[in-house]
Structures are given as structure tokens and as C-alpha cells.
Amino acid sequence: MIRWLIGTAALAPATLVLATPCAAQSVAITNAKLVVGDGSAPVDGATVVIQGGKVVAAGKGVAAPAGVEVIDAGGRYVTPGIVAGFTRMGIVEVDGVDETNDAAAGNSPFHAAIDVAPAINPKTSAIALNRAEGITRAVVAPATRGSIFAGQGAIIDLGADENSVTVPRAFQFLEYGESGARAAGGSRPAAIVALRDALKTARAYAKAPGAYLDQGRDALVNRADAAALEPVVTGRVPLLVHVERASDMRALIALKAEYPALRLVFVGASEGWMIARELAAAKIPVLASALNDLPESFEMLAATQSNVGRMKAAGVQVGLGIINDNDARQARYEKQYAGNLVALTKVPGASGLSWDAAFASITGDAAAAIGLGGELGTLKPGRRGDVVIWSGDPLELDSAAESVFIDGVKQPLGTRQAELLKRYRQPQEGALPKAYER
């Protein structure tokens, strides 16, 4: 049965060095229903060992090393932490209050050069809320305003500490389709010309940075933006592109012939099923909006809930994201969306995902899409020690995260919402809360 949502209100890009965890624990989680996160089936009676902030062993027959803390999972699901494939978490608190919204800069002379990492707020309420729901990492992207280029996004962890940025300047984000057309002056041809010109300029900058002539505000691409695009055009960091229409995706695929080093990743991709074989042949991963099934814009006329299942069946690497879907706060929706994709397999004529593939879409596949599959998203040896013990099936709405480890550190699971519930369920202050006392 389909389930419905109830919502609530300075490293070089070439290195992609991951931040080092602090106070990592050595722990063995035994008697686990182990989910590796790579699309393989769960394994009963397994053990996961975390040491030095990383997974050192996971599987059946793994022995707990001497001297480490042992946690008996009691047969419950033990999985990698959820990787939120596309969010604006940590850079937006209240959308309508400019002072708390760092997603876009409308009056800046810079676009591609904008770096969201310094603006990430590890104390934003959304981080604690999503951590308590088993989300351990998130892709955080800026928003566009005045250009097709939004800037450089980051990968963050949701740990309860001040060092939340895992990878700064991890990718460049660009709007194409209807949004890109508006930003480029009013048409898709204008957007593709702007993109080609920027890539051409960045390629020239890469060949001779010292010879680049910067015309300041009058330049279509200033020096800072050209420098930010240089690792994109040389293939050192991926270019995430929000694109929904099939014909728009084809235009971007054709661009790879001119710039073969481009590492394109499509975000949203509501009509991806229409060109799934082309996406697979071009080896372009997708961070899809899982359940877009209504033509809410002209670029999404062929939207269908079967989109993800059809792309996956054609060999496309698909992770889930939540672009423009309360993406600053509700990364936890991804678990429900993945569960809905499983439910679609029971709907006649629909294409969904198996449980194993659905869970991989919010863990291993999401990490691999952004080029971090060797570090995040699975419980294979050498990966980050992001582990969750669940009360039940993590894709079911009645299951909760009982223990969350990030980089091998056990995390607090309290939230502001839970504290408010306790306070106002049985008020102790009298007739009115303290805020109303004089």
C-alpha cells in the first residue's frame, strides 16, 4: 500500500579531503540483521565492528575484537546511516527571514565561486531532527539567483559537534530547464549558450590562469567564477544539474561530447525514464525526486511514480534527493519515499524497487552518485563508521532509529520538538507557561 507523508513544520576541490572524526569509539554490534547498503539482501546474525571511526568488518561470522564495547542488536536492523542525496540543510533556518537564509545571493557579482561551507550552521534545528531519524550525511547545495550557476556545495555530517563539513567545495550546482532559462535571460538557448561560454572560459583559465583577463563586474565569467569552474571542466569535481525534461537532459548529454571530462549528475529528473538507456550509456548518475507523479510544470508533463524503477531497470545509477521538497528541513522524507518505491512493486503496471535496491538508493547509491562511494553509504570495510540500529524495518513509518553512530561516535537523539512535547504535555508552571509570566 502506498504510504502518505505527514510533514512537520578551505580545502582545494582537487583533494576532496574528508574531515577527521573526534572521539571515535571502538564498538562491535552483534546479533544484527545487517544491511550493507550496496543493494545486497539483509543478513541475519551478523556483526559490525567500528574502530578508529571506520568500519573494519561487517558480516556473518565476524568476531568481536577483545576489549571493545559490545552492543547486542537483538536481531534488529543495523544499517549504514542514510545519505540525503540533495538538501539545503544547514544553510536555511526560516525561508522567509533573509538573515537565516544563505541559500542564494541575488546581489553578488559572484556565482560559481560561492561556497556554502562557511555558512553551514551545525546548530540548526533541522540537523538534530534528521539525525534522530537516522540521517547521518547530507548533500547541501546553494540555490541560484541571477545566474544558471548557484555555486559550490558541500557534504556534511549531522553529528552533534561543531565540525559538520565533511567535504567542502564537493561539487558545482547548476539550474537548467525552466529555472535555468529564467536565470539566463528567458530561454533554454540562452542558458545553453551561457553554460558553453562558462565552460570554455574555465577551460582557458585552466590552461593559463595567469593570463586570464578579468573584466570585473562587466565579465560574463569573472576570475573567481572561472577558478571555481576549473575543477568542473577538468573533471575533478562533479557538476550537479537540476533538470526535469527529457529533451533538456539530451541537450546536456550532448554537451559531454564537447567536454568529455564533465562529471554530470542530474538532480530531479522527473522525465528520466524516457531517456533511461541514454543516461545509462552516458554513465550519468541521477539524484531523483522519488515520487513526482503530477505535471506541476511544463517540464514535468511525463512525470510518473515509476520513474525511478524504470531508470534503475535500464541500468542508471539512482539515488534519492528532495530538491524543492522542503529540502532545508525534511531529509527524513527519503526513508518514506524509498518505502513507497517498494510498495509500487505491488501496484499493477507500476515500476518500483526491491527493498534492497530502495535502501541502497538512500545510502550506497546516493554516495556513489556524488563520487564518495568509497567513503560513505555502505558498511563495507574502510567506510566511515556511520551506523544506525533501528527498532524495526527502517523503510516502515512505525520504525525509529534507536542508536546512531557518525564516524564511530554515538550521537544524542534528542530534538527540540521532543523537548517541547514533554514540556507542554504536562505543564508544571501553572495555568500559563513561564514565557507568559511577568
N, C-alpha and C positions, 0 to 999 in steps of 0.2 A: 504494500500500500504506500502511495506517495505521502511523505510527511510534510506538513506545512510549518513555516517558520513563525515563531513569535519573538520579535525583536525587542530590545530594551535600548529605552533611551541612553692626519696629514701624511697618508701613505700613497706612493705612486700607484696609479692604476695597473701598471705592468706587473707589480709584485703580488697584489691581492693577498697580503699577509693577514692572517686571521689573528684576532686579539687572543691573548693567553688568559685562560681562566685563573681565578684565585681560589684558594682553599678547597681544591677538588678533593672529594672523598674516595676512598677505596671501598667498594661495596660489591657484593655478589647477590644478585636477585635470583633466587632459586624457585623451583616448582612453578615456572611461568608458562603461560600459553603465549609463546614467543611469536611476535610478528616482526620480521626483519625490515620490512618496508620497501622491498625490491620487487614486489609482485608475487612472491612465493607464498605458499599457504602457511597458516599458523602451525606451530609445532608445540605439542603438549609436553610437559615435564622438562622444560629447558631451563638453562641458566644463562644469565648475562653478567659479565664481570666488567666493572669500570675501575680503572686505575689511572691516576695522573690526568684525570679529566677526559679520558678517552675510553672507548670500548676496546677491550683487549681480547675478549672471547664471547661468543654467543652461540648457543645451540644445545642440542641434547647430548648428554654425556660429558658436558663441561664441568670440571670440578672447581669448587670454590677455593681460592688460594688460602693458605694459612694466614691468620692474622687480620683478615679483612672482615668488615661488618657483613653479616648475612641477613638478608631480608627474605622471608618466605612469602611468595606471592599468592600462595594458596590456590593455585590453578587459574588465577585471574590473568587477563590480557596484559602483556608487557610489550610496549611498542616504542619505536623512536618517537620523539616529540614531533608535533605537527609543524610543518613548514608552510607558513602563509605565503602563497605564491605571488600576491600583489596586494599591497596595502599602502595607506598613508599614515600608519600608526606612528605615534611619537612626534609628528610634526603638526598635528591638528588636535586641539582640545575642544574648542567650541567653534563650529564653522563660521557663524555669523559675527564673531568677535575677532577683528583683524589682529589684535595683539596676541592672540593664541593660535593663529593660523599662519604657518610658514610654508604652506604647500606651493604657493605661487607668488611671483613678484612682478606686478604689472608695470611698474615704472623703472625697472632696472635696465641698464644698457647691456647686461649680460643675460645669456640664456643657457646655452650648452654648458657654460662654465660653472653655473650654480651647483653647489654641493650641499645636499641636505644633511650630511653627517653632523656638522656643528649644531644644528637646530634640534637634533633628536633629544627629546625630554624623557629620561628613563622613569620619571615620577608621574607621567601622565596616567590618568585613571584607566585608560584602555589597556595598558601593558599588564597591570595586575589582574584585570578582569580576564584577559585572554590567557595569561599564564595559568590561572586557576582552571581553565578549560583545556589544558594540555598543549597549548601553542607555545613552542619554545624558540622558534626563529621566524623572522618576517622579512619579506622583500618590501622596502619602503621607497616609494617613488615620489618625486615632485610633480606638480601639475603645471600645465602650460598656461601662459598668458602673454600674448604679444608675439609669439614665435611658435613654430612647429616643435622646437626643442624645449623640453622642460628643464633638463639639467641632469646631474649625476645622482643616482640613487644609491642606497646603502642596504646592506644586510645587517639586521640587528638580532640580538638575543633578547629574550624577555626576562632575564634574570633580575633578582631584587638587589641590584647594585648600581653603581654609577657608570660602569663601563659597558654600555649597551651596544656600541657599534662593533660588529664583528668584522665587516669588510666595508670600509669607506670607498666611495667612487667605484662601486662594483659594476655599474652599467650606466648607459645613457638612455634616457627615456624620451620618446618622440610621439606626437599625435599625428595620425594620418586620417584619411576618410573625412567625415563631415567636420570634426573638430579641427583637424589639420588644415582643411580648406579655409575655414574661417580665420584661423591664425595667419595663414599665408596671404590673405587678401581677398578670399572669396571663392576659390575654385580648387579642385584637385590638381589641374595642370599647374597652377601657381605653386601648390605645395610640393609637387614632384620636382619642379624647377628649383625651388628653394633647397630641397634636400640634395639634389645633384650638385648645386653650386657649393653648398656647405661641405660636402664630401670631397669635391675637387679642391677646395681651398685647404681643407685639412690634410689632403694628400700632399699638396705643395708645401705646406708647413712642415709635415713630417720629413720631407726631403731636405729642407733648408730652413730651420727655424730662425736662424739669424738674419736671413734675407727677407723675412716676411715684412711687408709694409702694412702697418696698422693705421687705418684711417679713422680710428676712434668711433664716435657715435655715428658717423656717416657710413661706416663699413657695414656691409651685409653680414660679414663674419669678422668680428674683432679678434685681436690676438688671443685673448683669454678663451674665447669660444673655440677658436681654431686649435689651441693647445688641448682643450678638453675633448675635441673630436678626433685628435690624432690617434689615441689608442683604440678608437672605434674603427677607423678606416684601416688600421693595421691589424685588426682582429684580436687585440689584447683584451678588450672588454666587449661584452655583448651590447647590441642595440635593441632595447625593448620598444616595440611599436604597438600602440593601441590602434587596432584595425578590426573592423567588423565585416565589411562587404567582401565577397569573394573576388570581385574584379579588382578591388584595391589590393588585396593580397597578391594577386597575379602581377600587378604593377611593381610591387616591392620584390617579388621573386625575380622578375626580370632585371631589377637593379643589381642583383648579385652577379649577373654576368659581367657588369662593368666594374664591380668592386667585389671580387671573389673572396676577399678576406673578411667581409662583413659577417658577423655572427648574429643574424637576425633571430629574435624571439617575438612571436606575435602574442599580444595580450587581448583578451576578449574573444575575438574570432568567432562571432556568432554564426557566420556562414562558412566556417572552415570545412564542414562536412562536404560542401560542394566541390572543393578542390583538394580533398584529403590526400589523394595519390600524389598530387603535385607537391604538397607540403612534405610528404614523406620522402619523395625523390630529392627535394632540395635540402632535406635534413634540417628543417626549421621547427624547433620546439614551439609549443603553444602553452600559455598560461590562460586557460579558458575560463569564461564565466559559465558555470556548470549548467544552469537551468534556464537560460534565456530562451523563452518559447513564444514570445509575443513580438510583433513588429513595432516596437516602441519608437523606431526611427526608420527613415527610408533606407538606411544602410543595413537594416536588420530584418528585411522583409522575409527572408527564408530561415529565420531563427527557429530552432526546434530543440526540444529537450534531448533528442537523440544525437545531438551534435558531437558531444564528447565520445560517446560509444562508437559512432561511425568513424571519427578520426582515429581513435585507438585501433579499431579493426583494420584500418588501412595502413597502420604502421607508424602513425605520427606519435611522437613523444608528447604526452599531455599531462600537465599539472594543472591544479586549480588556483584561480585568483579571484578577487572580488572587486575589480575596478568599478568605481562609481556605484558601489553597493554598500553604502555605509562603511567605506573602506578605511576610515580612520579609527574605527572602534570595533567592528564586528568580524574579525578574522575567524572567530569561533564558528561562524556560519559554515565554514568549509567542511567540518565534520558532518553536518546535516546534509549539505549538498552531496557529499560523497555517498552518504547513506541513501539519498534519493536516487543516485545513479545505480545503486544496487537494486533498489525497488523497481526501476524501469525495466530490468530484465524479466520481470513478471508481467509486464504490460504487453498485450498482443500487438505486434507491429513496431514496438519501440526498440531502441538500441541503448542498452546501459552498459554497466561494467560489472564484472565479478567482484566479490568482496575484496579479494586480494588486489586486483587492479585498482579498485576505488581507493583503498587505503594507500597504495603506492602513489596515487595522484596527489595526495596531500602530504607526502613525505619524500620518498626517494625520487620520484619523477619531478616534483617541483624543484628540488635541489639541483637535479641534473640539468633541468632546463636553463638554469642560470649559471651553469658551469661549475657548481660546487658539489656535485655528486660524490666526489672523492673525500669530502669532509663532513657533509651533513646529510640527514634524511634517512639513513639506514642504521641498523645495528651491526654492521659488518666491522671486523677488527680494524682499528685505526681511525674510525669515525669519531666525531665529537660525542661525548657522553651525555646526550640528550635523550632521556628515557622517561617514560610515563607508565605508571601502574594504574589500571582502570578498574572500576567497580564491576564493569560488565563490558559488553561489546561497545567499543568506542564510537561506532557509527550509529548507535541507537540513542535516542533522546533521553532515555532514563539512566544512562551511564555517566559517571563522573570520574574525573582524574583524582585518584586518591594520593598519589605521590608523584612529584615532578622533579626530575634532575636536569640541570642545564650545565654542561661542561663538568659533569660529575658532582655538582653541588646541589644538595637538596633544597628546594625552594619553598618559601611560605606560600600558602594558597588562600590567604585572607583577601577580601576585597572590600572596598568602600560600601558597595551595595549590601554585602553581608552584615557589615557593622551597622548600617542604617536599619536593616531589618530587625536586628537584635534590639536596637535602641527603641524603636517605635512599636514593636510587637507588644512589649510590656513596659510602658513608660514608667520611670521611677521618680520623675521630677515633680509630680503633682498633676494638676489639671492641664498645664501647658508645659512644653519643653523649655529648657533653660534659655534658649535663644529669645523667648518672649518675656522673660523676667526682667524687671527693672532694678 
